[in-house]
Amino acid sequence: MGDMVFFIPPVLATLKKRYPDCHITFVTAWGFKAKGFSLSERKRVEGWGLRNQDGFCLALMATNPHIDQLVHWHDTKLSLDGKICREEDQSFPTWNKKYYEQQKKSGRYDQVFELDFGLQVDDNPLQRMYEAIGLPNETYSEYKLYFTKNDLEVARAVIDQAPRPRLVLLEGLAGTTTRGWDPGKIPSLEQAIKKTYGVSPIWFGSEYISDYHGRPLTLRANIATLTYCDVGIGVPSGPLHLAAAAGLPTLTLYCDHPRQRVAPAYFLNKYIADPRRWHRTLMGPTTEPMKLLKNDQPALALTPAEVSQQQFKSWNKPGRQSTKTCLSVITVDEIMLVLKEMLP
């Protein structure tokens, strides 16, 4: 989800700026990668095809003004008349892998770019993206999510009941993966916010979707609520990038990566005139050489004794959070000091 607002919109906008008359066909999945066992093929299978989170890939791209044709990807199914994929009263053609490969060789397209690739710890992901489309010297990096008038009206009606300041805790902050903070500190952070500002923080993410007239908000309308908030606090995750794309100033808790790996402060502040609206990055102590958190070894910041204590199994089962990584040692007091700088 974060990729759809962090990587893709700046690249599409740059292509349209560089080639104003170009026609862009963008092919993306509904948003869920199925895994299972195929009885007919008698083997494990993995592929894109199932819908989840309001078909999030389609929903986040459907309003992008730089896309001329939006296509739904399914590994096996084909429907050029749009009978398979329907989102928000719109039908989208479905291409399967075989048809996509035929289109690549059809001569209808001047260039075909495949934007799914692995990243190293010190990579700048947007630089890698521009290299992939043959524009290695481009630097434009403004996240963007294009809301409809209805998205914003519904979001405003839902969020208007929340008192100011509206401080948002982004889902993933209390996660149990090695992207997470220390969930044991979450109650203390909530208490500190309530004591200092007289309001309870708002949680945002797929587990915290508000209703509007008895129905859950759509994905974009839920994200649009963030445009009417004051600060979002989170760790590198989809919700963090959604908040940045919605224009909400973010405070990212961070460690083990260079900032250009994913921090909104690195990519966005040069486009923001008001320093009060700047994004912040709060770094935990790190080690050298830096190492990706998403791997199957404990972080280098841990001693062998701590590795044993926390019962580490894998990056998404890191064991005891409080002895996990340099991210967990960031304190509530440090967060509150940065918040004081960010709020008017």
FIBA-192026 format. One record per residue (C-alpha): residue number from 1; x, y, z. Coordinates in steps of 0.2 Angstrom, whole numbers, plus 5000, padded with zeros to 4 digits. Layout:
<recs>
{NUM; {X; Y; Z}}
...
</recs>
This chain:
<recs>
{1; {5000; 5000; 5000}}
{2; {5014; 5012; 5004}}
{3; {5022; 5009; 4987}}
{4; {5007; 5015; 4979}}
{5; {5008; 5032; 4986}}
{6; {5027; 5033; 4989}}
{7; {5035; 5027; 4973}}
{8; {5022; 5027; 4959}}
{9; {5014; 5045; 4959}}
{10; {5030; 5054; 4957}}
{11; {5036; 5043; 4943}}
{12; {5020; 5045; 4934}}
{13; {5019; 5064; 4936}}
{14; {5037; 5065; 4930}}
{15; {5033; 5054; 4914}}
{16; {5019; 5066; 4910}}
{17; {5030; 5081; 4913}}
{18; {5044; 5074; 4902}}
{19; {5032; 5068; 4889}}
{20; {5016; 5078; 4890}}
{21; {5007; 5069; 4876}}
{22; {5011; 5051; 4882}}
{23; {4998; 5038; 4885}}
{24; {5001; 5028; 4901}}
{25; {4993; 5011; 4904}}
{26; {4996; 5006; 4922}}
{27; {4994; 4987; 4927}}
{28; {4992; 4983; 4945}}
{29; {4984; 4969; 4956}}
{30; {4968; 4970; 4967}}
{31; {4980; 4970; 4981}}
{32; {4982; 4952; 4988}}
{33; {4994; 4938; 4984}}
{34; {4986; 4921; 4986}}
{35; {4996; 4906; 4993}}
{36; {4990; 4888; 4994}}
{37; {4991; 4871; 4986}}
{38; {4984; 4867; 4969}}
{39; {4976; 4850; 4968}}
{40; {4976; 4850; 4949}}
{41; {4995; 4855; 4948}}
{42; {4999; 4845; 4964}}
{43; {5011; 4859; 4970}}
{44; {5011; 4874; 4981}}
{45; {5006; 4890; 4971}}
{46; {5008; 4908; 4974}}
{47; {5001; 4923; 4964}}
{48; {4991; 4939; 4963}}
{49; {4972; 4938; 4961}}
{50; {4962; 4940; 4976}}
{51; {4954; 4956; 4982}}
{52; {4957; 4964; 4999}}
{53; {4956; 4981; 5007}}
{54; {4943; 4988; 4995}}
{55; {4955; 4982; 4981}}
{56; {4968; 4994; 4987}}
{57; {4979; 4994; 4972}}
{58; {4965; 4999; 4961}}
{59; {4957; 5011; 4974}}
{60; {4973; 5021; 4976}}
{61; {4977; 5022; 4958}}
{62; {4959; 5025; 4951}}
{63; {4960; 5044; 4954}}
{64; {4977; 5047; 4948}}
{65; {4976; 5060; 4934}}
{66; {4992; 5054; 4925}}
{67; {4985; 5036; 4921}}
{68; {4976; 5035; 4905}}
{69; {4971; 5017; 4906}}
{70; {4971; 5007; 4923}}
{71; {4972; 4988; 4921}}
{72; {4968; 4975; 4934}}
{73; {4982; 4961; 4935}}
{74; {4977; 4943; 4938}}
{75; {4989; 4929; 4937}}
{76; {4978; 4917; 4927}}
{77; {4961; 4926; 4923}}
{78; {4957; 4937; 4908}}
{79; {4943; 4949; 4905}}
{80; {4945; 4963; 4893}}
{81; {4927; 4968; 4895}}
{82; {4929; 4972; 4913}}
{83; {4918; 4958; 4920}}
{84; {4930; 4952; 4933}}
{85; {4936; 4969; 4941}}
{86; {4923; 4982; 4947}}
{87; {4928; 4995; 4960}}
{88; {4918; 5011; 4965}}
{89; {4905; 5008; 4951}}
{90; {4920; 5007; 4938}}
{91; {4925; 4992; 4928}}
{92; {4943; 4989; 4924}}
{93; {4950; 4976; 4911}}
{94; {4959; 4961; 4918}}
{95; {4975; 4955; 4910}}
{96; {4983; 4939; 4915}}
{97; {5001; 4935; 4913}}
{98; {5000; 4927; 4896}}
{99; {4990; 4942; 4889}}
{100; {5002; 4954; 4897}}
{101; {5017; 4945; 4889}}
{102; {5008; 4947; 4872}}
{103; {5006; 4965; 4875}}
{104; {5024; 4968; 4878}}
{105; {5028; 4961; 4861}}
{106; {5013; 4969; 4852}}
{107; {5022; 4985; 4846}}
{108; {5008; 4995; 4854}}
{109; {5019; 5002; 4868}}
{110; {5035; 5012; 4866}}
{111; {5041; 5006; 4883}}
{112; {5036; 4993; 4896}}
{113; {5043; 4996; 4913}}
{114; {5042; 4983; 4927}}
{115; {5043; 4992; 4944}}
{116; {5044; 4977; 4956}}
{117; {5062; 4974; 4962}}
{118; {5072; 4971; 4977}}
{119; {5080; 4984; 4987}}
{120; {5096; 4985; 4997}}
{121; {5098; 4993; 5014}}
{122; {5107; 5008; 5007}}
{123; {5096; 5010; 4991}}
{124; {5086; 5026; 4988}}
{125; {5070; 5018; 4982}}
{126; {5064; 5032; 4971}}
{127; {5081; 5033; 4963}}
{128; {5080; 5015; 4959}}
{129; {5063; 5018; 4952}}
{130; {5069; 5032; 4940}}
{131; {5083; 5021; 4934}}
{132; {5070; 5007; 4930}}
{133; {5061; 5019; 4918}}
{134; {5077; 5026; 4910}}
{135; {5077; 5043; 4919}}
{136; {5091; 5041; 4931}}
{137; {5094; 5060; 4934}}
{138; {5076; 5064; 4940}}
{139; {5074; 5068; 4958}}
{140; {5055; 5073; 4960}}
{141; {5049; 5064; 4975}}
{142; {5033; 5072; 4982}}
{143; {5021; 5058; 4988}}
{144; {5003; 5061; 4982}}
{145; {4986; 5053; 4984}}
{146; {4972; 5061; 4974}}
{147; {4955; 5062; 4984}}
{148; {4938; 5064; 4976}}
{149; {4927; 5078; 4982}}
{150; {4916; 5064; 4990}}
{151; {4931; 5057; 4999}}
{152; {4935; 5073; 5007}}
{153; {4917; 5077; 5012}}
{154; {4914; 5061; 5020}}
{155; {4931; 5062; 5029}}
{156; {4927; 5079; 5035}}
{157; {4910; 5074; 5042}}
{158; {4918; 5059; 5052}}
{159; {4933; 5068; 5059}}
{160; {4925; 5085; 5063}}
{161; {4919; 5077; 5080}}
{162; {4937; 5074; 5086}}
{163; {4944; 5089; 5097}}
{164; {4960; 5097; 5092}}
{165; {4975; 5094; 5092}}
{166; {4971; 5078; 5082}}
{167; {4986; 5067; 5085}}
{168; {4986; 5051; 5076}}
{169; {4995; 5035; 5081}}
{170; {4998; 5025; 5064}}
{171; {4995; 5007; 5064}}
{172; {5012; 4998; 5064}}
{173; {5018; 5008; 5079}}
{174; {5013; 4994; 5091}}
{175; {5017; 4980; 5079}}
{176; {5025; 4964; 5084}}
{177; {5037; 4964; 5069}}
{178; {5055; 4971; 5068}}
{179; {5047; 4987; 5060}}
{180; {5038; 4990; 5076}}
{181; {5042; 5000; 5091}}
{182; {5040; 4994; 5109}}
{183; {5021; 4991; 5112}}
{184; {5024; 4991; 5130}}
{185; {5027; 5010; 5129}}
{186; {5011; 5013; 5120}}
{187; {5000; 5016; 5135}}
{188; {5013; 5028; 5142}}
{189; {5013; 5038; 5125}}
{190; {4994; 5039; 5125}}
{191; {4994; 5045; 5143}}
{192; {5007; 5058; 5140}}
{193; {4997; 5064; 5125}}
{194; {4981; 5065; 5135}}
{195; {4990; 5074; 5150}}
{196; {4999; 5087; 5139}}
{197; {4986; 5091; 5126}}
{198; {4970; 5086; 5135}}
{199; {4965; 5074; 5120}}
{200; {4966; 5055; 5117}}
{201; {4976; 5051; 5102}}
{202; {4967; 5044; 5086}}
{203; {4972; 5027; 5080}}
{204; {4973; 5025; 5061}}
{205; {4974; 5009; 5050}}
{206; {4964; 4995; 5044}}
{207; {4960; 4989; 5062}}
{208; {4953; 5007; 5065}}
{209; {4940; 5011; 5051}}
{210; {4926; 5023; 5056}}
{211; {4908; 5021; 5050}}
{212; {4898; 5034; 5040}}
{213; {4880; 5032; 5040}}
{214; {4881; 5014; 5046}}
{215; {4894; 5009; 5034}}
{216; {4913; 5008; 5035}}
{217; {4923; 5021; 5026}}
{218; {4930; 5017; 5009}}
{219; {4949; 5015; 5009}}
{220; {4952; 5033; 5002}}
{221; {4939; 5041; 5013}}
{222; {4947; 5033; 5028}}
{223; {4964; 5040; 5023}}
{224; {4957; 5057; 5019}}
{225; {4952; 5059; 5037}}
{226; {4971; 5062; 5040}}
{227; {4971; 5078; 5030}}
{228; {4961; 5086; 5044}}
{229; {4973; 5080; 5058}}
{230; {4988; 5088; 5065}}
{231; {5002; 5076; 5067}}
{232; {5004; 5057; 5064}}
{233; {5017; 5046; 5073}}
{234; {5023; 5029; 5066}}
{235; {5036; 5018; 5060}}
{236; {5040; 5014; 5042}}
{237; {5024; 5006; 5036}}
{238; {5010; 5008; 5024}}
{239; {5000; 5019; 5036}}
{240; {5015; 5031; 5038}}
{241; {5016; 5033; 5019}}
{242; {4997; 5035; 5017}}
{243; {4998; 5049; 5031}}
{244; {5012; 5058; 5021}}
{245; {5003; 5057; 5005}}
{246; {4987; 5064; 5013}}
{247; {4998; 5079; 5019}}
{248; {4998; 5075; 5037}}
{249; {5015; 5080; 5045}}
{250; {5023; 5064; 5052}}
{251; {5035; 5059; 5065}}
{252; {5044; 5043; 5060}}
{253; {5052; 5032; 5073}}
{254; {5067; 5025; 5064}}
{255; {5083; 5015; 5065}}
{256; {5095; 5003; 5056}}
{257; {5092; 5012; 5039}}
{258; {5099; 5028; 5030}}
{259; {5085; 5040; 5030}}
{260; {5084; 5040; 5011}}
{261; {5078; 5022; 5012}}
{262; {5060; 5027; 5017}}
{263; {5058; 5042; 5029}}
{264; {5046; 5055; 5023}}
{265; {5057; 5069; 5030}}
{266; {5070; 5065; 5017}}
{267; {5059; 5065; 5002}}
{268; {5045; 5078; 5006}}
{269; {5052; 5093; 5016}}
{270; {5059; 5102; 5001}}
{271; {5042; 5103; 4994}}
{272; {5034; 5111; 5010}}
{273; {5036; 5129; 5013}}
{274; {5030; 5130; 5031}}
{275; {5043; 5122; 5043}}
{276; {5029; 5118; 5055}}
{277; {5022; 5106; 5042}}
{278; {5039; 5097; 5040}}
{279; {5040; 5079; 5043}}
{280; {5052; 5073; 5057}}
{281; {5063; 5058; 5059}}
{282; {5067; 5052; 5077}}
{283; {5082; 5040; 5075}}
{284; {5086; 5026; 5088}}
{285; {5105; 5022; 5090}}
{286; {5111; 5011; 5076}}
{287; {5125; 5000; 5071}}
{288; {5138; 4999; 5057}}
{289; {5136; 4992; 5044}}
{290; {5117; 4995; 5043}}
{291; {5106; 4980; 5040}}
{292; {5089; 4978; 5034}}
{293; {5076; 4975; 5048}}
{294; {5066; 4963; 5037}}
{295; {5077; 4948; 5037}}
{296; {5079; 4932; 5047}}
{297; {5093; 4937; 5058}}
{298; {5092; 4947; 5074}}
{299; {5097; 4965; 5073}}
{300; {5115; 4969; 5075}}
{301; {5111; 4980; 5089}}
{302; {5107; 4965; 5100}}
{303; {5120; 4956; 5111}}
{304; {5120; 4937; 5110}}
{305; {5112; 4937; 5128}}
{306; {5098; 4948; 5122}}
{307; {5095; 4937; 5107}}
{308; {5093; 4923; 5118}}
{309; {5082; 4932; 5130}}
{310; {5070; 4938; 5117}}
{311; {5068; 4921; 5109}}
{312; {5070; 4928; 5091}}
{313; {5063; 4916; 5077}}
{314; {5061; 4927; 5062}}
{315; {5058; 4946; 5057}}
{316; {5039; 4944; 5060}}
{317; {5041; 4934; 5076}}
{318; {5055; 4944; 5085}}
{319; {5050; 4938; 5102}}
{320; {5051; 4950; 5117}}
{321; {5049; 4967; 5109}}
{322; {5058; 4977; 5123}}
{323; {5074; 4968; 5120}}
{324; {5073; 4968; 5101}}
{325; {5081; 4982; 5092}}
{326; {5088; 5000; 5093}}
{327; {5070; 5006; 5088}}
{328; {5063; 5000; 5105}}
{329; {5074; 5011; 5115}}
{330; {5066; 5027; 5108}}
{331; {5057; 5035; 5123}}
{332; {5040; 5043; 5126}}
{333; {5049; 5059; 5132}}
{334; {5059; 5060; 5116}}
{335; {5043; 5059; 5106}}
{336; {5034; 5072; 5116}}
{337; {5048; 5084; 5114}}
{338; {5047; 5082; 5095}}
{339; {5028; 5084; 5096}}
{340; {5031; 5101; 5105}}
{341; {5041; 5107; 5091}}
{342; {5028; 5102; 5078}}
{343; {5012; 5109; 5085}}
{344; {5008; 5127; 5085}}
</recs>
